Amino acid sequence: MKKKLGLVMAVLMVATPLWASVDITCSAPPDSFDVTVSYKVVGEVNSVRGFALDIMVDQGAKIKEVYMNSLDPNYWVYPGSIVINTTTNPPTVSDKGTPVANPYDPCLPGQTLPGLDSNGITIEMGSLYWPTGDNSPNAPKLSGKLLKFRVDKKPTCVTIRENAIRGGVVLTNPNLNPTVNAPQYCMTGGPVECLPNTVSYYSTWLAQGKPECWCYPRQCYGDADGKLETTKTGTYYVHFNDLNILLANWNVKGTTMSVPGICADFKHDYETTKTGTYRVHFNDLNMLLANWNVKGTNIPADCGGSIVPP
């Protein structure tokens, strides 16, 4: 039987608080829509045991994605969605879930922000390690990068506060009730395009409606979806998912195309033959085949785009 762990923090704050503080800050490069959330324990040697935070953006922005590959590996317990398989001995984690809390959580109605594709998310991230205690070699560091998320527009400001009903920020020592300092962070600069105008096919990108997939750093080598595929023989950026996107859009006539078909236009041109004009044709197939089965990151990430899908 599988058991879904309830919204319970591993360590509860109790009375007799002692002084400590935790600084939570944000940062974002000027040419990016990605915001990194960092933490730092001040005045104590106690590490953070768990985070329950509300993250909000303003000025009409929405949080589109929390990058799963950006999460601090020390905080891998997501209390709201982790699934424990109790049929094994000892019990095992069958699904880690996600740090973004379910906005429709029946246990905490009205205590959770709307979630992805809105202006606010609630995140829950806890640590679990052995041996326990701050002297453990497996204890989380006193500072680090907790997560990274993407917004859909700039400029925007980010506000972070504790979600008190879920425990807020909890230290290893339950007698320490930390003060959480999280100053508002505002991104600078106007809207940023994911493809710079110095790229040779920039004008073609504009004419095609700025397809985001052309901003993947290996798209021009045959990577239509921007993602790694793992098989028994290795991990590849150019493989069957990309081939399937190309084949599904093979021989579609015209000089313009919508997503996902345009993602297979690796050469960013169109070909005219006796039967018609095509954006996805032999030039693109040859590019994909030239990089087929090239393992891992051996394909250069230099196509010019700035988007790396999670």
Summary of the structure (lengths in Angstrom):
residues: 310
radius of gyration: 23.2
end to end distance: 31.0
largest distance: 82.7
contacts: 936
relative contact order: 0.17
helix: 14%
strand: 28%
